[in-house]
Amino acid sequence: MHIFRSRRRGQSGAQGSHAHRVVRLHGTLDARNAEATGRRLVRHANAGPEVLEVDLAGLKYLSPDGCAALFMAFRAARVHGTRLTITHADEQAQSVMYQIGFSRALSAEARGDR
């Protein structure tokens, strides 16, 4: 099952890091694939883009366990000074992210709270 697709937008920096990287998730993100998905998201964050956008438009279901992948990416992004954004989350995904506190973590990061 392929849950991942990524695309780069623009280039910047001497090392060729990309200014904006978009990762599109598809299917289901749950306990079965959270760890592997998290590792892949961390690799994208470690590349040092200014913005790492995780697009959930193709995600059919996000479990609380699946949110662990998003938290992994969030922590890696912070280390590298990358801004992590989540886009196109449906109502179910938004609810899960809110229930486990991920939405609050993203909001605090956007406000500059650390």
C-alpha positions as CSV (number, residue, x, y, z in Angstrom):
1,M,0.0,0.0,0.0
2,H,1.4,3.4,-0.9
3,I,0.4,6.1,1.5
4,F,3.0,8.6,0.3
5,R,3.6,11.0,-2.5
6,S,5.9,14.0,-2.3
7,R,6.6,17.0,-4.4
8,R,9.0,19.9,-4.1
9,R,8.2,23.6,-4.8
10,G,11.1,26.0,-5.5
11,Q,14.7,25.7,-4.4
12,S,16.7,27.8,-2.0
13,G,20.0,27.6,0.0
14,A,23.5,26.7,-0.9
15,Q,22.9,23.0,-0.2
16,G,19.9,22.9,-2.5
17,S,17.3,22.4,0.2
18,H,13.9,23.0,-1.1
19,A,11.9,25.9,0.2
20,H,8.6,24.0,0.2
21,R,8.1,20.3,0.2
22,V,4.6,18.8,-0.1
23,V,3.9,15.2,1.1
24,R,0.5,13.8,0.2
25,L,-0.8,11.0,2.3
26,H,-3.4,8.5,0.9
27,G,-5.5,5.7,2.3
28,T,-5.4,5.0,6.0
29,L,-2.9,6.2,8.6
30,D,-3.2,3.9,11.7
31,A,-1.1,1.8,14.0
32,R,-0.2,-0.6,11.2
33,N,1.7,2.0,9.2
34,A,2.3,5.0,11.6
35,E,5.9,4.1,12.4
36,A,7.0,3.7,8.7
37,T,5.1,6.8,7.7
38,G,6.6,8.7,10.5
39,R,10.1,7.7,9.5
40,R,9.5,8.9,5.9
41,L,8.1,12.2,7.1
42,V,11.1,12.6,9.4
43,R,13.4,12.0,6.3
44,H,11.6,14.8,4.5
45,A,11.9,17.1,7.6
46,N,15.6,16.2,7.9
47,A,16.2,17.5,4.3
48,G,15.6,21.0,5.8
49,P,12.9,22.6,3.7
50,E,11.6,25.9,5.0
51,V,8.1,24.4,4.9
52,L,7.0,20.8,5.1
53,E,3.4,20.5,4.1
54,V,1.6,17.3,4.8
55,D,-1.5,17.2,2.6
56,L,-4.2,14.9,4.0
57,A,-6.7,15.3,1.1
58,G,-6.3,11.7,0.1
59,L,-6.4,10.3,3.6
60,K,-9.5,8.3,4.2
61,Y,-8.9,7.6,7.9
62,L,-6.6,8.9,10.6
63,S,-6.4,7.0,13.9
64,P,-5.0,8.4,17.1
65,D,-2.1,5.9,16.7
66,G,-1.6,7.2,13.2
67,C,-1.1,10.7,14.6
68,A,2.2,9.4,16.1
69,A,3.6,9.8,12.5
70,L,2.6,13.4,12.5
71,F,4.2,14.0,15.9
72,M,7.4,12.4,14.7
73,A,7.5,14.8,11.7
74,F,6.6,17.8,14.0
75,R,9.5,17.1,16.4
76,A,12.0,16.6,13.5
77,A,10.8,19.8,11.8
78,R,11.3,21.8,15.0
79,V,14.9,20.6,15.2
80,H,15.7,21.7,11.7
81,G,13.8,25.0,11.8
82,T,11.2,23.7,9.4
83,R,7.6,24.9,9.6
84,L,5.3,21.9,9.5
85,T,1.8,22.5,8.1
86,I,-1.1,20.1,7.8
87,T,-3.5,20.8,4.9
88,H,-6.8,19.4,3.7
89,A,-7.6,17.5,6.8
90,D,-11.2,16.3,6.8
91,E,-13.5,16.6,9.8
92,Q,-12.6,13.1,11.1
93,A,-8.8,13.8,10.9
94,Q,-9.3,17.3,12.5
95,S,-11.2,15.7,15.3
96,V,-8.5,13.1,16.0
97,M,-5.7,15.7,15.8
98,Y,-7.7,17.9,18.3
99,Q,-8.4,15.0,20.7
100,I,-4.8,14.0,21.1
101,G,-3.5,17.6,21.2
102,F,-1.7,17.7,17.9
103,S,-3.8,20.7,16.7
104,R,-2.8,22.6,19.8
105,A,0.9,21.8,19.3
106,L,0.7,23.1,15.7
107,S,-1.1,26.3,16.9
108,A,1.5,26.9,19.6
109,E,4.3,26.5,17.1
110,A,2.7,28.9,14.7
111,R,2.4,31.5,17.5
112,G,6.1,31.0,18.4
113,D,5.4,29.3,21.8
114,R,8.0,26.7,22.6
